[in-house]
Amino acid sequence: MTDKNPVKKAVLRKPAHLSLAWVVPLLALIITVMLLWHNTINKGPEITLTASEASGIEAGKTLVKFRSVSVGKVTAVKLADNYRGVELQVSMDPGTEALLNQDSVFYVVKPRVQSANISGLDTILSGNYIQLYKGNAHEQASEFELHDELPADFSDADMRLITLISTGRKKLNVSDPVTFKGFEVGRIVNARLDEHKGQVVYKVGLDRKYLDLFNANTVFWVNSGMDFSFGPSGINFNTDALQNLISGGITFDDFGKPSKAELKAGTTLQLHDDRTSAASAALKRKPHYVVMIKGNLENLAAGSMVKLRGVEAGRVLQVPWYADGGELLGANRPIPALIALSVNGASDQEISDFVDKGLKNHTLCASVGSSSLISKGDLITLEIKGAKGKCQAPKIAQYRGTAVIPTAESSSFTDQLSELSRKLNEIDYAGISKDVRKTLQGIDKLLATLDSKSSELDVSGLSENLEKTLKELDKTLSTLRGGADGVPGLLDTLEQVLTELDKTVKEVRPGLKRTSRDPSLVIFGGSGADPIPAGEQHE
Amino acid sequence: MNKKLIPAVLLLLALSGCAGSQENFTYTMTSDIKAGALLYSNDIEVALLNGTDSDSLMVRTSEVSVHPALSHQWSGGLESQLKLIMADEMGSAGLPSGTKVTVKVLRFEGSTSGEVAEDCLISASRGGKTLFEQPLSYRGAQSGTGYAKLALELRRGFYQIASEAAALMR
């Protein structure tokens, strides 16, 4: 008999789970792979920064930022081998190789309180960080200098760098602004003293957004923030934006003479001390002429105005403009003044043609004028003579190669006043007879009587005095008319003087009216021209 | 005496010194007036009311302010000029003798925007009896920029007013 249902043998199978003992090696493997990935395969470039000191920089904490994005971290800080600086090891993030051009710039951003601004406040909480500015060089580098501030040769895509040379006494600081109508359009990125030439060289970064404001004729000057001047036109007191008031800065203008040529990067220009010298400098490319000043120079100086028919038409560039300083010692030698002419809306050619025509026809003269009584001889006035009065041809047509505009006698009010004063002094007052004095004494006595007895007027005394005075006046008048003991010709002289006085008073009547309306004109000068009534625009 | 006279004269002139460097212009409206106008001028009275009683050309600079020009003035006085123009026109109106004409000028000015405005009240009376009273105005625009053009337009305006008044009185 066979067993139809044989019993199957049991097969023992081992469980398929991994031993716990493998967990540890596996974790170690994963960590190893991660470390390898992090430290070798996914590792960015390692660079070295050298600096004079490592204030506020900590290994493992201080970040390197580019456009406010972290691109690396300082991994080690150690002293240089010669102990004269520190070396920072920086581990850059992967993919940042393109930032490490040879001319890339690293500098430390830390809280700075300067006269012009306060910067880096964010670093108070976050700690100092290193700012990276990408260079343009093709070559790459792994060692860089860590700057404390932006270097002089720094260039940035957002800025156009120019150089300004200052020989003045006003010092500006790095980060001081370049302003236009109070807006910051650039800033000083570097300042250094050139001790050999005795000048300060400022590297100025102009914001590219505002480059349209600049052109090849732009002139820069130090904006002290506060402008105070006391001159013939009165007291001028201007202040700029508060930032400039505290720190000063640089401002600029082309003085209405823009150039189509742009202000190129790397241009070196003069930084003027003030607006007046800048305005004069702006005219240096304009037509030049010489005016020979007779007599004393008075208040004429470089920067003084040149007026044509009362309108500003240029400035005095230099006075005296001697070819040889010894000329001053020569008797009655005129003092040469170099002037530049510039009229808004007129080209240089038009100005030259105008002057040439005036010189040729002897109709253009120059004279020294005054803008007010308190400032005599502080401007040059160009006059166009009509058919009646021609200008005398100058003794020399050119001085130092520059055309000379003939000088005419001044017809300014102050000179007329001086002349009148001289004539008054020439009158022989001593020749006036005793009767005049007696009459005046009588009037004095009468006035004294009126004054002392104003409350209780002594009519009888007054009448007596008045009668006496009138008699003396009558006697005086007969004397003046050429009586027996009169002074011959005295009446004629007095009439002449009075006529002249009357004429002068008529001439100055408008001035008197102006003064009565605005007495401050005497001290502060004219407050401005009359408003111009407009007309219809005819195309 | 000379000690007192010289400082006094110099002070007087010094006070006017601020105008020394300013060029002053004067304008006239009576260049075409016939000499015969003087015959009628005694019968005409012109009163410049406040704001026009200046020898300066007046320029309105805002709704409430007028500026008497410092350097642009009427030669010989505005009042006498207006009187002569009015007399010139009245002469052609053939008014009966003894007629007294009064012109009260309320407004006589230009403006910085170029508008010229003149307002007058013109009345005529004889023997204390008012025969005619009419406000007349002129509004115009000066043809060019500057005080010379303003003076020209003011002159044209007043001639128009005077002519209109003469026509109404005939």
Boltz contact constraints between the chains, C-beta under 6 A:
constraints:
  - contact:
      token1: [A, 310]
      token2: [B, 23]
      max_distance: 6.0
  - contact:
      token1: [A, 371]
      token2: [B, 21]
      max_distance: 6.0
  - contact:
      token1: [A, 373]
      token2: [B, 14]
      max_distance: 6.0
  - contact:
      token1: [A, 373]
      token2: [B, 17]
      max_distance: 6.0
  - contact:
      token1: [A, 413]
      token2: [B, 20]
      max_distance: 6.0
  - contact:
      token1: [A, 414]
      token2: [B, 20]
      max_distance: 6.0
  - contact:
      token1: [A, 417]
      token2: [B, 13]
      max_distance: 6.0
  - contact:
      token1: [A, 424]
      token2: [B, 6]
      max_distance: 6.0
  - contact:
      token1: [A, 429]
      token2: [B, 2]
      max_distance: 6.0
  - contact:
      token1: [A, 508]
      token2: [B, 16]
      max_distance: 6.0
  - contact:
      token1: [A, 510]
      token2: [B, 19]
      max_distance: 6.0
  - contact:
      token1: [A, 510]
      token2: [B, 24]
      max_distance: 6.0
  - contact:
      token1: [A, 511]
      token2: [B, 16]
      max_distance: 6.0
  - contact:
      token1: [A, 511]
      token2: [B, 19]
      max_distance: 6.0
  - contact:
      token1: [A, 512]
      token2: [B, 16]
      max_distance: 6.0
  - contact:
      token1: [A, 514]
      token2: [B, 19]
      max_distance: 6.0
  - contact:
      token1: [A, 514]
      token2: [B, 70]
      max_distance: 6.0
  - contact:
      token1: [A, 515]
      token2: [B, 15]
      max_distance: 6.0
  - contact:
      token1: [A, 515]
      token2: [B, 16]
      max_distance: 6.0
  - contact:
      token1: [A, 521]
      token2: [B, 18]
      max_distance: 6.0
  - contact:
      token1: [A, 522]
      token2: [B, 18]
      max_distance: 6.0
  - contact:
      token1: [A, 530]
      token2: [B, 69]
      max_distance: 6.0
  - contact:
      token1: [A, 530]
      token2: [B, 70]
      max_distance: 6.0
  - contact:
      token1: [A, 530]
      token2: [B, 71]
      max_distance: 6.0
  - contact:
      token1: [A, 531]
      token2: [B, 59]
      max_distance: 6.0
  - contact:
      token1: [A, 531]
      token2: [B, 61]
      max_distance: 6.0
  - contact:
      token1: [A, 531]
      token2: [B, 67]
      max_distance: 6.0
  - contact:
      token1: [A, 531]
      token2: [B, 112]
      max_distance: 6.0
  - contact:
      token1: [A, 533]
      token2: [B, 59]
      max_distance: 6.0
  - contact:
      token1: [A, 533]
      token2: [B, 110]
      max_distance: 6.0
  - contact:
      token1: [A, 533]
      token2: [B, 150]
      max_distance: 6.0
  - contact:
      token1: [A, 534]
      token2: [B, 113]
      max_distance: 6.0
  - contact:
      token1: [A, 534]
      token2: [B, 114]
      max_distance: 6.0
  - contact:
      token1: [A, 534]
      token2: [B, 145]
      max_distance: 6.0
  - contact:
      token1: [A, 535]
      token2: [B, 114]
      max_distance: 6.0
  - contact:
      token1: [A, 535]
      token2: [B, 142]
      max_distance: 6.0
  - contact:
      token1: [A, 535]
      token2: [B, 143]
      max_distance: 6.0
  - contact:
      token1: [A, 535]
      token2: [B, 144]
      max_distance: 6.0
  - contact:
      token1: [A, 535]
      token2: [B, 145]
      max_distance: 6.0
  - contact:
      token1: [A, 535]
      token2: [B, 149]
      max_distance: 6.0
  - contact:
      token1: [A, 536]
      token2: [B, 141]
      max_distance: 6.0
